[in-house]
Amino acid sequence: MVTTSPATSAAEHSLRAALSDPTLRILASAILVATVGRGIFLTLTVLYFSRFVGLSAVEIAVILSVSSGVGVATSYIGGRLADRFSARRLLVGMVAIEGLAIATYTFAANFSTAVAIACIAVGVNRGANATRSAIIARAFEGPNRVNARAVLRTVTNLGIALGGMIAGLALLAGTAEAFRAMMIGAGLVYLLSALHLRRLPARVDAPRHDPTSPLPQRRVSPFRDRRYLVLTVLSGIFGMQFGLAEMGVPLWISQDTSAPDVLISVILVINTLCVVLLQVRSPAARTTHGAQERSS
């Protein structure tokens, strides 16, 4: 007989209740589809560059560094554009371009081409994340906004875990053809996600400015807030672990151990599932949930 703990049951009930909101349901389903493709991408790309394109670990590190730098700039640009144009159309376009870029990775035959494709893929990914944050901010208020972000983060990790499992099939095959077919499939999955995002309601777009109304007061720049800057720097330092997991671990397993390549997929799946479970069961999560109940 299988039993579930009270915390797990409460989390499942909270998830079902949250997904009753049509906007959150559209976002969650689109993110689930896209992150399946991202899970495939994260599992295979570094090994594809190393084994089939012939890039060194240093060259792959440079690709990651340069594309990440581009992503910092595009995340700011994406947020600004989401305040000036239709956030829905902007997000749809960025997700579609990211999917095409991921599929194009299979045509990278040298270092310079790989850098260019990575800058496009990472750039539109970070811009899409900023645009998606603007959409969430407009679609939800107060505790519902916190809850929506928590639900979408859980869905993200579940999608990446599923994508990592699917990518394991290419790792088992171990051929360039299998890698290419899987990565092209990952790109096509992004296009499906983009089509689904077209269903978002118009209210997630920034309100249009009426020329006859008085100009809004100038907002204070967040770059003048020292606490914000410190938190940003600390978040950036903490975020370095993603580079280690996405690049360092796959290269270490494939080049410095006798373990099978499929272990890369296993580790990614275990990592993302642990994140999901700890998000549900952690004291911080229970405290946040209690705070939401008290504020409602």
C-alpha positions as CSV (number, residue, x, y, z in Angstrom):
1,M,0.0,0.0,0.0
2,V,1.4,3.4,-1.1
3,T,0.9,6.3,1.3
4,T,1.8,10.0,0.9
5,S,3.0,12.3,3.6
6,P,0.9,15.3,4.7
7,A,3.5,17.7,3.3
8,T,3.4,16.0,-0.1
9,S,-0.4,15.9,-0.2
10,A,-0.5,19.5,0.8
11,A,2.0,20.4,-2.0
12,E,-0.1,18.4,-4.6
13,H,-3.3,20.2,-3.5
14,S,-1.5,23.6,-3.6
15,L,-0.2,22.8,-7.1
16,R,-3.6,21.8,-8.4
17,A,-5.2,24.9,-6.9
18,A,-2.6,27.2,-8.4
19,L,-3.0,25.7,-11.9
20,S,-6.7,26.4,-11.8
21,D,-5.7,30.0,-12.8
22,P,-5.8,30.0,-16.7
23,T,-2.8,32.3,-17.1
24,L,-0.6,30.3,-14.7
25,R,-1.7,27.1,-16.5
26,I,-0.6,28.5,-19.9
27,L,2.7,29.5,-18.5
28,A,3.3,26.3,-16.7
29,S,2.4,24.1,-19.6
30,A,4.6,26.2,-22.0
31,I,7.5,26.1,-19.6
32,L,7.1,22.3,-19.1
33,V,7.4,21.8,-22.8
34,A,10.3,24.2,-23.2
35,T,12.3,22.8,-20.3
36,V,12.0,19.3,-21.6
37,G,14.0,20.6,-24.6
38,R,16.4,22.5,-22.2
39,G,17.0,19.3,-20.3
40,I,18.0,17.6,-23.5
41,F,20.2,20.5,-24.4
42,L,22.0,20.7,-21.0
43,T,22.7,16.9,-21.1
44,L,24.1,16.7,-24.6
45,T,25.7,20.0,-25.7
46,V,29.0,20.0,-23.9
47,L,29.7,16.4,-24.7
48,Y,28.7,17.0,-28.4
49,F,31.2,19.9,-28.6
50,S,33.9,17.9,-27.0
51,R,33.5,14.6,-28.7
52,F,32.1,15.4,-32.2
53,V,33.2,19.0,-32.9
54,G,36.6,18.5,-31.2
55,L,36.6,21.5,-28.9
56,S,38.8,21.6,-25.9
57,A,37.7,22.2,-22.3
58,V,39.2,25.7,-22.5
59,E,37.3,26.5,-25.7
60,I,34.0,25.3,-24.2
61,A,34.7,27.4,-21.1
62,V,35.2,30.4,-23.3
63,I,31.9,29.7,-25.1
64,L,30.1,29.6,-21.8
65,S,31.8,32.8,-20.5
66,V,31.2,34.9,-23.6
67,S,27.6,33.7,-24.0
68,S,26.9,34.3,-20.3
69,G,28.2,37.9,-20.7
70,V,25.9,38.4,-23.6
71,G,23.0,37.0,-21.5
72,V,23.6,39.6,-18.7
73,A,23.1,42.4,-21.3
74,T,20.1,40.8,-23.0
75,S,18.3,40.1,-19.6
76,Y,18.3,43.9,-19.0
77,I,17.3,44.6,-22.6
78,G,14.5,42.0,-22.4
79,G,13.0,43.7,-19.3
80,R,13.1,47.1,-20.9
81,L,11.5,45.9,-24.1
82,A,8.7,44.1,-22.1
83,D,7.7,47.5,-20.7
84,R,7.6,49.2,-24.2
85,F,6.1,46.5,-26.5
86,S,3.8,43.5,-26.2
87,A,5.4,41.1,-23.7
88,R,3.4,38.2,-25.1
89,R,4.7,38.7,-28.7
90,L,8.2,39.4,-27.4
91,L,8.3,36.2,-25.3
92,V,6.9,34.1,-28.2
93,G,9.5,35.4,-30.6
94,M,12.4,34.9,-28.1
95,V,11.4,31.3,-27.3
96,A,11.1,30.5,-31.0
97,I,14.5,32.0,-31.8
98,E,16.0,30.1,-28.9
99,G,14.6,26.8,-30.2
100,L,16.0,27.5,-33.7
101,A,19.4,28.4,-32.2
102,I,19.5,25.1,-30.2
103,A,18.7,23.1,-33.3
104,T,21.4,25.1,-35.1
105,Y,24.0,23.9,-32.6
106,T,24.3,20.7,-34.7
107,F,25.7,22.7,-37.6
108,A,28.6,24.2,-35.4
109,A,31.8,22.8,-37.0
110,N,34.3,25.0,-35.2
111,F,34.9,27.2,-32.2
112,S,33.9,30.6,-33.8
113,T,30.6,29.2,-35.1
114,A,29.8,27.6,-31.7
115,V,30.5,31.0,-29.9
116,A,28.1,32.8,-32.3
117,I,25.3,30.3,-31.9
118,A,25.8,30.1,-28.1
119,C,25.6,33.9,-27.8
120,I,22.3,33.9,-29.7
121,A,20.8,31.0,-27.7
122,V,21.9,32.2,-24.3
123,G,21.1,35.9,-25.2
124,V,17.4,35.2,-26.2
125,N,17.1,32.8,-23.2
126,R,18.0,35.4,-20.7
127,G,15.9,38.0,-22.5
128,A,12.9,35.6,-22.4
129,N,13.4,35.0,-18.7
130,A,13.3,38.8,-18.0
131,T,10.2,39.1,-20.2
132,R,8.5,36.2,-18.5
133,S,9.2,37.9,-15.1
134,A,7.5,41.0,-16.3
135,I,4.5,38.9,-17.4
136,I,4.3,37.2,-14.0
137,A,4.5,40.6,-12.2
138,R,1.5,41.9,-14.2
139,A,-0.6,38.7,-14.1
140,F,-0.4,38.1,-10.4
141,E,-0.3,40.2,-7.2
142,G,1.0,39.8,-3.7
143,P,1.2,36.2,-2.4
144,N,-0.2,34.8,-5.7
145,R,2.8,36.2,-7.4
146,V,5.1,34.3,-5.0
147,N,3.1,31.2,-5.4
148,A,3.1,31.4,-9.2
149,R,6.9,31.7,-9.3
150,A,7.3,28.7,-7.0
151,V,5.0,26.6,-9.1
152,L,6.8,27.6,-12.3
153,R,10.2,26.8,-10.7
154,T,8.9,23.4,-9.8
155,V,7.6,22.8,-13.3
156,T,10.9,24.0,-14.7
157,N,12.9,21.4,-12.7
158,L,10.4,18.6,-13.6
159,G,10.8,19.5,-17.3
160,I,14.6,19.5,-17.1
161,A,14.5,16.1,-15.3
162,L,12.3,14.6,-18.0
163,G,14.5,16.1,-20.8
164,G,17.6,14.6,-19.1
165,M,16.0,11.2,-19.1
166,I,15.1,11.5,-22.8
167,A,18.7,12.6,-23.6
168,G,20.0,9.5,-22.0
169,L,18.9,7.6,-25.1
170,A,21.4,9.6,-27.2
171,L,24.1,9.0,-24.6
172,L,23.4,5.2,-24.7
173,A,23.6,5.3,-28.5
174,G,26.8,7.3,-28.4
175,T,26.7,8.4,-32.1
176,A,26.9,11.8,-33.6
177,E,23.7,11.1,-35.5
178,A,21.8,10.3,-32.3
179,F,23.1,13.5,-30.6
180,R,22.1,15.7,-33.6
181,A,18.7,14.2,-33.9
182,M,18.0,14.7,-30.2
183,M,19.2,18.3,-30.2
184,I,17.2,19.2,-33.3
185,G,14.2,17.6,-31.5
186,A,14.9,19.8,-28.5
187,G,14.8,22.9,-30.7
188,L,11.5,21.8,-32.2
189,V,10.0,21.4,-28.7
190,Y,10.8,25.1,-28.1
191,L,8.7,26.0,-31.1
192,L,5.8,24.1,-29.6
193,S,6.2,26.1,-26.4
194,A,6.2,29.3,-28.3
195,L,2.9,28.5,-30.1
196,H,1.3,27.7,-26.7
197,L,2.5,31.1,-25.3
198,R,0.4,32.9,-27.9
199,R,-2.7,32.0,-25.7
200,L,-1.6,34.4,-22.9
201,P,-4.2,37.1,-22.2
202,A,-3.7,40.7,-23.3
203,R,-3.5,41.9,-19.6
204,V,0.1,40.7,-19.3
205,D,1.2,43.4,-21.7
206,A,2.4,46.7,-20.3
207,P,-0.4,49.3,-20.3
208,R,-0.2,51.8,-23.1
209,H,0.7,55.3,-22.2
210,D,-2.0,57.9,-22.9
211,P,-0.4,61.0,-24.5
212,T,-3.0,63.2,-22.9
213,S,-2.3,62.0,-19.3
214,P,0.5,63.5,-17.3
215,L,3.9,61.9,-17.5
216,P,4.6,59.3,-14.8
217,Q,7.1,60.2,-12.1
218,R,10.7,59.1,-12.9
219,R,11.5,55.8,-11.1
220,V,14.5,55.4,-9.0
221,S,17.2,53.3,-10.7
222,P,17.8,49.9,-8.9
223,F,21.5,50.4,-9.5
224,R,21.4,53.1,-6.8
225,D,20.2,50.5,-4.3
226,R,23.2,49.1,-2.5
227,R,21.3,46.2,-1.0
228,Y,20.0,45.2,-4.5
229,L,23.6,45.4,-5.9
230,V,25.0,43.2,-3.1
231,L,22.2,40.7,-3.6
232,T,22.9,40.6,-7.3
233,V,26.6,40.0,-6.8
234,L,25.9,37.2,-4.3
235,S,23.4,35.6,-6.6
236,G,26.0,35.8,-9.4
237,I,28.6,34.0,-7.3
238,F,26.1,31.4,-6.3
239,G,25.0,30.9,-9.9
240,M,28.5,29.8,-10.8
241,Q,27.5,26.3,-9.7
242,F,25.3,26.0,-12.8
243,G,28.4,26.3,-15.0
244,L,30.1,23.6,-13.0
245,A,27.1,21.3,-13.3
246,E,26.5,22.0,-17.0
247,M,30.1,21.9,-18.2
248,G,32.5,20.6,-15.6
249,V,30.6,17.5,-14.5
250,P,29.9,16.2,-18.1
251,L,33.5,16.7,-19.2
252,W,34.9,15.1,-16.0
253,I,32.7,12.0,-16.4
254,S,33.5,11.6,-20.1
255,Q,37.2,12.4,-20.0
256,D,38.5,11.5,-16.6
257,T,36.5,8.6,-15.4
258,S,35.6,5.1,-16.8
259,A,31.9,5.7,-16.0
260,P,29.4,5.4,-18.9
261,D,28.2,8.7,-20.5
262,V,24.7,7.9,-19.5
263,L,25.7,8.8,-15.9
264,I,25.5,12.5,-17.0
265,S,21.8,12.1,-17.6
266,V,21.3,10.2,-14.3
267,I,23.1,13.0,-12.3
268,L,21.0,15.7,-14.0
269,V,17.8,13.9,-13.2
270,I,18.8,13.2,-9.6
271,N,19.8,16.9,-9.1
272,T,16.6,18.4,-10.4
273,L,14.4,15.9,-8.6
274,C,16.2,16.7,-5.3
275,V,15.6,20.4,-5.9
276,V,11.9,19.8,-6.4
277,L,11.6,17.6,-3.3
278,L,13.6,20.0,-1.1
279,Q,11.5,23.0,-2.3
280,V,8.4,21.2,-1.1
281,R,9.8,19.8,2.2
282,S,12.1,22.6,3.4
283,P,11.3,24.7,6.5
284,A,11.7,27.8,4.3
285,A,9.0,26.6,1.9
286,R,6.6,25.8,4.8
287,T,7.3,29.2,6.3
288,T,6.5,30.9,3.0
289,H,3.4,28.9,2.6
290,G,2.2,29.9,6.1
291,A,2.9,33.5,5.4
292,Q,0.8,33.3,2.3
293,E,-2.1,31.8,4.3
294,R,-1.8,34.5,6.9
295,S,-1.9,37.3,4.4
296,S,-4.9,35.9,2.5
